[in-house]
């Protein structure tokens, strides 16, 4: 199982992972959220794709990705057991961060009709144990069984591209990417955005 972004994430020290998550959260305008036992940071593209990080107080991390155009978009399936199974192998203390919690823009809830319990939708479920990153057992098993591209169909490759793992992550690289995407009308607009992005990076060290 190999993916360049996965390999780069695995090689990035956790403080740098958290810094990048905080910068992207601020640039996206999501806003950090404190939940019981963790600090939540997120990204979305306003088109149905998202990445959500839960940095737990004990040093572990839960990472969820979601791509509404992928085979792992379970929103329309209404299959609670299948969604729950994607969290198999993740420590319960981390799963508790997304079970029976209010939904939000990045993470809608799927409800178990039999019990009324809820859990956040996610196509990709990944976690950090304090030393290294893991793909959830449930996600890995589902992709083996269904012969799916794990990192593609989970949204991982697309949703984590904003964080620049394995590459320089500076105000200049962020603005260069935006420029390549045609975001600016002229050099003045590009320079104004560069100043704003630099301010965000300064706030987050």
N, C-alpha and C positions, 0 to 999 in steps of 0.2 A: 504494500500500500504506500504509494508515493505521490506527493503533490508538492510543488515548489513552495506554495504559500504555507502549507502545513509544516514542511521542513523548516522554513524560515521562522514561523511562529514558535516552533519547538526550540529553536536556537536563541530566541530572544529572552533576555532576563525579564522576570515578572515586573519589576518596577518600570521597565521601558514599555512593556505591553500595556500596563495601566496608564502610563503617560500618553501613549498614542490613543488609547481608548478615550481618555479624557479630552484630548484635543479634538478628535473626530466628533465626539458628543457635542462639544461646544460649537464646532463649525457647522454641525447639522442643525443645531438649535433644539436638541431634544431636552437637555437639562438633566443633570444627575439626580438620582432618587435614592434615598436611604430606605431600605426595607429591613425588616427584622433579621439581623444577622449578616447583612451584606450591603454593599454599595453598588447600585445599578447604573451602568453607562450604556448608551445605545447609538445606533446609526440606522437611518432608513433613507431610501431614495424617493420617497413620496409616490412610489409606483407599485408597492406591494412587497418589496424586498427589505430585509432588515437583519441586523446583527445585534444581539443583546448580551452584555457581559454582567455577571454577578460576581463581584470580588468579595468573597466571604471574609468574615472577621478572623477566621482561623488560617487564612493564607491560601485556601483553595479557591477555585474559580469554576463557574458554570458558564459556558458559552453556547448560545442558541443562534441558529441561522434559519432564515425562511425565505424561500423564493416561490412566489405564487404561480409561476409558470412551469415549475418543475414537477417531476413525477412524485416527489415527496411533499407536495402540497396536500395535506390531509384535511384541509378546511372543508372541502366539499364532501368528503367521505363520511363525516359524522360517525367515525369509528373510534370511540374513546379507548377501547382496549388496544387498538393498533397504535394510537398516539402514545398511550401510556407505555407500551412496549419499547418505544424508541428511547425511553429513559432507563431501560434495564442496564444494570451495571454501574450506574451513577450512585454515589453515596446518598442515602435518604436525606441527610441534612441539606444537600444541595438541591435535590428534587423538591424538598419542602419550600424552597424559595419561589417555586412556580406552581405549586399545588394549592388550590383553594385560595387564590390571590386575585385581587381585582385585575381585570384585563386592561390593556393599554394599547396605544396605536401600533406598537411593534409586535405585541403578543396578545392575540385574542384567546378567549377561553373555549375549550371543548368541554361539554358537560356530560357526565355519565347519567343516563336517564334512569338507571336503577337506583343510584345512591344520591344523586344531586351533586356529587363531588366534581370539581373542575381541575383542569390542568392547561397550561399554556400550549398553544400550537407551536410546533417547531419542526422543520424539515431536517435540520442538523442539530445534533446534541453532542457536545464535546465538554471535557472537564479536565482540570488541572489539579493534581493531588498534593501540590506543594513542592514537587520535584520535577514532574514531567506531565505532558499533555496526553490525553486519551480520547479516542473515539468511543462513544458509548457502545456497550456490547449489543444493545438492541438495534442501534442504527447499523452497525457492522453486519449483524445477522440478517437484517431486512435486505440490505443491499446485496449480500451474497445470495440470498434466497431468490430475489427478484432480478438478479443480474443487472443491478443499477450502478451507475458511476457515482460512487459515494460523495466525492468532493464536488462534483458537478451538480447532481440532482439535489443534494442537501442545501445548495446555495452557498456553500462555504467559499468556493473559489471567487464567486462574484461579490459576495457580501463583505469579504475581508480585503478586497483589493484597495479600499479606501485607506487602509491602515499602513500600507507601504512596507509590510514585513519583508525583510531581505533587501530593502532599498533605503536610500537616504530619505528621511522624513523631515522636511524643513518647510518653512513658509514658501520658499522659492519652488520646491518641487510640487507643493499643493497648487500653487498658482499656475505653474507650467501645465499641470494636468487640466486645470479649468480652462486655460487658454486654448489648449489643444481640442477641448470639447466645444469651443466656440462661445464661451461664456461672456466675453468682453466685446464691447462695440469698438473700443479704441484703447490706445496706450494709457490714457488718463484714467479710464475706468479700471484697467488692469493694475495700475500703480496704487490706486486708492484701495483696491481689494488686498493687495499685498501688504499694505500698512495695517489693515484690519486683521489679516491672518497672522501677521507678526505679533500683534497684541495678544491674540489668543495663545500663541506659542509661549510668549513671555509669561502669561498667567500660569501656565502649566509646566514651567521649568525647562 
